[in-house]
Amino acid sequence: NPKPSVSWVKGETVVKV
């Protein structure tokens, strides 16, 4: 299974599927 890319936006974790 592909791992979702985790990005930091405004100090919050945003998971992009």
N, CA, C and O atoms as a GROMACS GRO file, in nm:
protein
   68
    1ASN      N    1   0.084  -0.122   0.000
    1ASN     CA    2   0.000   0.000   0.000
    1ASN      C    3   0.087   0.126   0.000
    1ASN      O    4   0.181   0.137   0.079
    2PRO      N    5   0.056   0.218  -0.088
    2PRO     CA    6   0.132   0.345  -0.098
    2PRO      C    7   0.112   0.430   0.026
    2PRO      O    8   0.000   0.444   0.076
    3LYS      N    9   0.220   0.488   0.075
    3LYS     CA   10   0.209   0.573   0.195
    3LYS      C   11   0.166   0.714   0.155
    3LYS      O   12   0.219   0.770   0.059
    4PRO      N   13   0.071   0.771   0.229
    4PRO     CA   14   0.023   0.906   0.201
    4PRO      C   15   0.132   1.009   0.233
    4PRO      O   16   0.204   0.995   0.332
    5SER      N   17   0.142   1.111   0.152
    5SER     CA   18   0.244   1.214   0.174
    5SER      C   19   0.197   1.312   0.281
    5SER      O   20   0.088   1.369   0.272
    6VAL      N   21   0.281   1.331   0.382
    6VAL     CA   22   0.244   1.422   0.491
    6VAL      C   23   0.314   1.556   0.473
    6VAL      O   24   0.436   1.562   0.463
    7SER      N   25   0.237   1.662   0.470
    7SER     CA   26   0.293   1.795   0.452
    7SER      C   27   0.259   1.885   0.571
    7SER      O   28   0.152   1.872   0.632
    8TRP      N   29   0.351   1.976   0.603
    8TRP     CA   30   0.326   2.068   0.714
    8TRP      C   31   0.269   2.199   0.663
    8TRP      O   32   0.334   2.271   0.588
    9VAL      N   33   0.146   2.232   0.704
    9VAL     CA   34   0.085   2.358   0.664
    9VAL      C   35   0.041   2.437   0.787
    9VAL      O   36  -0.043   2.391   0.865
   10LYS      N   37   0.098   2.555   0.803
   10LYS     CA   38   0.063   2.641   0.918
   10LYS      C   39   0.079   2.567   1.050
   10LYS      O   40  -0.002   2.586   1.141
   11GLY      N   41   0.183   2.484   1.060
   11GLY     CA   42   0.210   2.412   1.185
   11GLY      C   43   0.118   2.295   1.206
   11GLY      O   44   0.120   2.232   1.312
   12GLU      N   45   0.035   2.263   1.104
   12GLU     CA   46  -0.055   2.149   1.118
   12GLU      C   47  -0.022   2.043   1.014
   12GLU      O   48   0.022   2.074   0.903
   13THR      N   49  -0.042   1.917   1.051
   13THR     CA   50  -0.011   1.809   0.959
   13THR      C   51  -0.125   1.786   0.860
   13THR      O   52  -0.239   1.762   0.898
   14VAL      N   53  -0.091   1.794   0.732
   14VAL     CA   54  -0.193   1.772   0.629
   14VAL      C   55  -0.157   1.649   0.548
   14VAL      O   56  -0.052   1.644   0.484
   15VAL      N   57  -0.244   1.550   0.550
   15VAL     CA   58  -0.217   1.426   0.478
   15VAL      C   59  -0.284   1.427   0.341
   15VAL      O   60  -0.406   1.436   0.328
   16LYS      N   61  -0.199   1.418   0.238
   16LYS     CA   62  -0.254   1.417   0.102
   16LYS      C   63  -0.254   1.275   0.049
   16LYS      O   64  -0.149   1.212   0.039
   17VAL      N   65  -0.370   1.224   0.016
   17VAL     CA   66  -0.380   1.087  -0.035
   17VAL      C   67  -0.364   1.086  -0.186
   17VAL      O   68  -0.369   0.980  -0.249
   0.00000   0.00000   0.00000
